[in-house]
Amino acid sequence: MTIKKFQGRTEEEAIERARAQLGTDVVIMNIKEIRPKGILSFLKEAEYEVTAAVEEKEQIVKPANFSIHENINFTADEPIEIPVPKKAEEKVTNHQADVLKEESRIRREREEERQSYYAAREGLEERIENLQNFLEKQLAPANNKEQQSPKVQEKENELSKEQAEGFKFLKMIYGILLENEVDEKYANMILEDIEKVVRTGSSVDYILSTIYQKMILKFGQPRPIELSNKKPKVVFFIGPTGVGKTTTIAKVASKFKVDEGKSVAFLTADTYRIAAAEQLRTYANILDNPFSIVYTPEEVNDAIAKVSDCDLVLIDTAGFSHKNSEQGDDIKRLIDSVDKKYEKEVFLVVSATTKYKDLLSIADVYRGIADYRLIFTKLDETSAYGNLLNLRLYSGAELSYTTNGQNVPNDIELFNTQKIVKQLLGGK
């Protein structure tokens, strides 16, 4: 795995530099705004720093004297300024003053790194301490069978005393993943990848950061709706009844019209529920967007042509049970009927509260309808996010947005991989 940091005047510029050097498969692990400091800082523009990673074919294990801040970007609460003494400044030449300023900057950066490292250590130690009771239960012979990976258990007997601490921590992470409803086979997959790290006797810090990196890469880089010069872009929203498709469409429309100044049109093919069409019509009136109802697949292209000057056409579809194949065929005909001259995308909208077994069935049924990207809704209604990882790995579909409430347009964001991974590992 290769991890590097890149800077740019905008997030996009920094990301492009990362892609140019590491390739298109690069995964953006962190984005940080760097604000200028000093008396004239208000005259300077902020820059952005991205931490990017790309997974290599063969894993190269770092030595144990690893520094955690190279991998997880923790930030100290406040920067530490080391001022140059006034009397000294009065006596030095301009060249000497520049040297002193440079030395001060280097000392300040080193102090920030040191503070960042110890902040990370304190947070990790506190979490481990809080989970000590849980760990003891995990290791107890009577309770250890159900919450322990068979693969990990098999390796335990081969480990030396120096490796025991790392293995103990690995079992604790396994239990946390299962508590967060990560499928056992995916938890095993992640931890098996860390086996070489544990065998080197690496520190707990390094083990944790390696797991963090692996999970970031498993999720992949989320992709938003991206507009091109070709108008209009047609976007379908499909999914079961009650997952929040119509509200999600309104949030996406608000984002593009209010935040980006794009023109958006609404179409709905959900003629099964009158309330759904009226709800979307209400949103269209509020946003002053064109709105129309499509009753048959043959009407789709005419409806799109009427709003062809818009940047984006969002199409709501009827929700249906994954057990109802007839309605699924109707949705497929609707999507396939769109003229090839239009650029189109399909998003499967699913609720994070849906049972794992049902999610797998939904993923399979809708894969027969169209290739899709994933939008997860109702994150505010659950505390276990394992299904987000489960469905991503099971379906192979790319991630896009998440929603966490009913407020339009606020409760939507691009899938925050860093936040989700930290929560899956027991953080907040």
N, C-alpha and C positions, 0 to 999 in steps of 0.2 A: 504494500500500500504506500502510495506517495502522497504526502500532505504538504501543501505550500500556501503562502499568503500572498495576495495580490491587492494593489491599491489602484483607485481610479477616482476621477472627479464625480462620477455617479456610480450607483450600484451596477448598472448595465455595463459600464466601461470596465469595472473591476472584474465582473463575471466573464466578459469577452476576453480579457487578458488571461484569465484562468483557462478558458476553453482553448485559446490559441496555443498555450504552452502544454497543457495536459491532455487535450483532446476533447471530443464532443461527449465522451462518457463521464466527464468530470461530475462529481457531486459536490454541491455547495453546502458546507457544514455549518458555516456561521457568517453572518454579515454584521459588521460593526461600523457605526459612523464615527469618524475621527474629527473632532472639532479643533480648530486652530486655537493655540494658547498665546498669551502675551497681551501687551497693551493694545496693539493694533489688530487683535484677532477679529474684531468685528468687520474689518475690511477684507478679510480673507474668507474664501469659501471652504466649507467642510469637505473632507474626502471620505471615501468609503473603503473599508478593508474587508475582503472576503477570505475565508479559510476554505480551501478546496482540496478534495481528495479524489484519487483514482485508484481502484483496486487492481493490483498486478496479478499476473497469473500464478506466481508463487509467492507465498507470504514470507516476508523477511522479518524475523523477530528481532526487535531492538534489545540491547542489553538492559539489565535491571536498573541501571542508574539513570533512568528516564525522568524527564521533568514534565509533569502533567500539563503545564500551561502551554506546551507545544501542541497539544491535541484538543483540549477543551478550553474554550476561551472564557475564563472567569475574569471579571474585572474588579479591581479594588474599588472601594467606596469613593475615595477621593484621591486625585493625583497629589503627589508630594513634591512641593516646590523646594529647591535648594538654592536660595539666593546668594549672589556673590556679595561679599562685604563691601559697603559703600566706600570705606577708606581705601581698600585695595583698588577699586575701580578708578578712583581719582588718580592713582599713581601709575597705572599701567597704560601702555600705548594701545592704539586701536587694535593692533594685531593681538596683543596680549588679552585684550577684552574679549575678542572673538574666541580665543583659545579657552578662556575661562567659561564663556557661555556654552561652548561645545562640551567641555568637561561636565558642566552642570547638567546639560541635557542628558548626557550618557548616564550620570549618576542617578538622575531622576527616573530614566527608563529602567535602569537596573533595580531601583527601589520599587517601582511599580510592579515589575516582574516578580520580585521577591514577595511583595504583599499579595499579589495574585496567587502565587503558589501556596502560601500559608493559608490564605482564605479557602482555597480548594481543599487543602489538607484538613482544616478544621471542619468544613462542611461534611467531608467524607467520614471523618472520625465520629462526628456527632450522629450521623445516620447509622453507622455501624453500631454505635453504642445503644441507640434507641431500638435497634433490631436484635439486640443480644438475646433477649428472651425467646424471640422467634427462632433464632439460630440454634439455641439449646434444644428447643423442641424438635427442630429439624434433625439434629444429630442424635437424638434419643433413639435407642434401638427399637422401641415399641412404635414410634411414630414416623420413622424414617423411610419406610417402604413406599408409601403412597406419594410423598412429596419429593422424591429423589430420582434424578435421571438415571436409568439403568446404565447408559453409556458412561456417565460420570462415576457411578458407583464402581463399575468395572475397573476404572483407572485408579481409583482411590488406593487400592491395595498395592499399586506399583509405585506410589509416590514416596519420596524421602521425607524426613522430618522437616527439611528446609522448605519443602514445597507444601507442607500441610496448611499453612496459613492461607496461601493462595487458593488451595482447593476448598478450604472451608468457606472462603468468601464466594467462590464459584457456586457452591451449593446454595448459599443464601440467595444469590442472584437468581438461581433457577427457581427457588420457591417464590420469589417476588414476581417473576414472569408468569408463573402459573396462577398466582393470586390475581394478577391483572388479566387473566383469561387468555393468555397467549397459548396457542395450541402446543401440546407437549412435543410434537414432532418438530415444530419450528423452534421451540426453546432448546431442544437437543441440537438442532442444526447450528444455532448460534454458538452454543457452548462448545460444541465439538471443534469449531473453528478456533477456539481460544486454547485448545489443549497444549499446543506448542508453547504458548506464552506461560502457562502454568508450570510446565515442565522445566522451564529455565529458572524457576525460583524468582520470578519477577515480583515487584512490589504490588500491593493491593491497588495502589493508585494506577499503575500501568495496566493491570488486568481490567479495572473498571473503564479506563479510557479506551482500551482496545475493544471491549464489548460495546461501548458507546459508538465507536466508529463503525463497527460491523453493522449495528442496527441502523445507523444513518444510511449506510450503503444499501442495506436490504430494502429500506423504504424507497430509495431512489430520489431523484430530483423532481419535485412537484411541478406541474405545468399549468399555467393559467390559460384562459382563452386569449389567443393572440390574433390580432387583426393584421391583414395584409392590405395592399393597395387595391386588391380585387374586391369589389362590392357586389352584393352584400355577403357577409359570412353567415351561413345558416347553422344554427346550433339547436339540436334536439335534446330535450331532457326526458329521460325515461326512468321508470322505477315503480315499485309497488305503491299501492294506495296508502296515503297517510304519512309518507316519509317527508313531506314538505317541499315537493317539486315547485309548486306555484309560488310559494314564498321565496324559495331560492332563486327563481327566475327574476322576481322583483328586485332582490338584493343585487344580483348580477347586473341587471339593467341600470339600477341606480349608480352602481360603481362606474360603469362605462359612461353614462350620460353626465352625472354630476362631477365625478372626479376627473374624467378624461375628455369630456366634451364631445362624445361620440353620439351619433344618431342611432336610435334603437327602435325596432318595431316588435310587437307582440303578435304571435299567432297561437291559437289553441285548437287542438284536435280532440280535446277532452269534452265530448258531447254526452258522455254518460252521466256526468254530474253538472247540473245547471249552476250550482253554487261555485264550482271551480272556474267556469267561464266568467261569471260575474265578478269573482274575486280578482281575476287577472285584468278584467276591464277597469275595475276600480283603480288598480295600480297604474294602468295605462293612462287614465284620466289625470291622476295625480302628477305623473311624470310628463304629461302631454306627449305621449307616444302613440303612434298608429296601432290599431288593434283590429283583428278580424278573426272569425271562426271558420275553421276548415272542417267540412263534413265528410269528405271522401279524399282518397289519395290523388284523384284526378284534379282536385281543386288546388293542390299545394303550389304548383308552379305559377299558376295565375295569381295567387295571393302573394307569393314572393315577388313576382314581377311588378306588382302595384307599389311595393316599397323598395324597389331596387336601388333607390338613391340612398338608402340607409346603410350605415356601416355594419350593422348587426341585426339579424332576425332571430329572435328566441322563440322556439316552438315548444309549447306545453303538450304533453300527451296524457292519455288516460292511464291511470294506475290500474294494475290488475294483479291478481294472485299468480304466483309463479306456477301454479297448478292448472291455470286456464290457458291452454295452448291456442285456442281460437282467437282470443284477444291479442295474444302475442303475435300471431300471424298478421293481424290488422296493423299493428305498430310497425312490423317489418316492411309491409307493403307501403306504408306511409313514408318511411325513411328512404326506401329504395326508389320511390317515385320522383325524388328531387332530381332535377336536371343536372347533368354532370358539369355544366358550365358554372355551377355554384359550388363554392368551397363549403363543405359541411363537416361538422363534428357531432359526436354523440356522447352525452354524459349520463352515466348510471347514477342515480341519486338513491342512497341507502341510509337507513338510520343506524347510528352507532349502538342503539339499544336492541336491535334485532338479534335473535338467538343465532349462535354460530352455525348450527345445522341448517337453518333457514337461509342464512346468508350464502352458504355454498350452493344451495339449490337455486337461489336468485341469480347468482353469478353465472351458473351454467345455462339457465333458461335465457337470460338476456344476451349471453354470448352468441346464441343462435340467431338473435335479432340483428346485432351490429357489434362492431368493435367499439369499445367505449373507454372513457376515462372515468375515474371514481370521484364522487362528491359525497362526503359523509355529513349527515345532519344530526342534530340533537345531541351534540357532545356535552351540553349542559345537563342532560338527563341521565348521565351515567358517570361512574368513577373508574370503570375498568375499560381501558382502551385497547385490550389485546386483540379484539376483532379487527381493528384497523390494520394491524400487521398481518393477521391471519388472512384477511381477504386480499390484501395486496400480494402476498406471496402465493396464495392459491390461484388467483385469477391472472396474475401477471399484468394486470391493467395499471396504467400510470395514475398517480394521484393528482388531484387538482385542488378543490376547495373544501373547507369545513365550515359548518354553521353551528352556532351555540346559543340560539335564542330566536325569538319571533320578531325582534326589532328590525325594521327595514329603514336604512340600508346597513346598519352598523354591525349586526351579528353574523358577519361572514369574513373569512380571511383565506389566503392561500395556505395550503396545508403546512403547518408549522412543525417540520420534522424534528427539530431540536427539542421543542417543548414536549412533544409526544413521547420521544425516546426517554427523556429525563423522567417523565411520569411513569413510564413502563418500568424503569429501573428503581422506582421507589422515591423519586424526588417530587417536587411540587412545582 
